[in-house]
Amino acid sequence: MTELRNEMIRDMKVRNFSDSTIRTYIACVGAFAKHFRRSPREMGRKEVREYQAHLVEVVRPAWSTLNTYTCALNFSMG
């Protein structure tokens, strides 16, 4: 994930995201990749929807946390 990670960080810095947001988005995308045991580059919207369902049904995060994951994953999908 190093290449994707570096691209994401660069793109977020260009958009003036805070350091905290950058760390959070990178962690969210890392958790997504770990869940599927694949690079996010190998996945698409189908996996994002599956992961969102997993979060809602199993993890049950606060709405704001789910929204953060959704924004991070959408950002990573370009």
N, C-alpha and C positions, 0 to 999 in steps of 0.2 A: 504494500500500500504506500510505499515511500513516494513514488512519483505522484500519485493522486494526492497524497497528503501535502506534498510541496506545492502542487498546483492550487489546491484549495487554500492553503495559507497565503500564497501570493495573491490570489484573487480576492480573498477577504481583506487583505491589507490594502489593496487598491481601492476597495469599497469602504475603507476606513472603519472596519469592524473593530470592536474593542478586543484587547488581548483575551479577556474573559470569554467572549463569544467565540473567538477562534478556538480556544482550548475546549470549550463545550462542544462545538460542532465536530471537531476532530474526534473527541471521545464518543460522540453519538454514532458517527460513521464507523469508528472502530468496533463499537458494540454490535452494530449491524453486520459487519464483516465477520466478526467472531461467531455470531449466531448462525450464519449460513456456512461458515468455514470456507468462504470464498472471497475473492477480491470484489469490492463494489463495482469495479470495471466490468466484471463478468455478469452483473445483475442489472435488472431494470425495474420498471414501475411495478411489475407483478410481485417481485420480492419485497419492494417497499410496502405495498399493500398488505402482504402476508405478515411482515414484521410489525406493521401498525396493529394488525389484528392480534398478534401475539402480545404486544405491549398492553393493549386494552384488556384482553381476556386473562392473561397470566400475571403480568407485572402490575397492572392497574395503577399507572402513575396519575398524578394530578394532570388536569387538562393542560396546564402551562408546560409541563414536562413533555407531554405527548406532542404539543405544538412545536417545542424546541427540536425534538427528534424529527418531526415532519419537515421543518424548515431546513435542518442540517442535511437530511437525505435528499431533499429537492435540490439544494445547492450543489451537493456532490454529483448529482445526475446531470448537472449542467443544463 
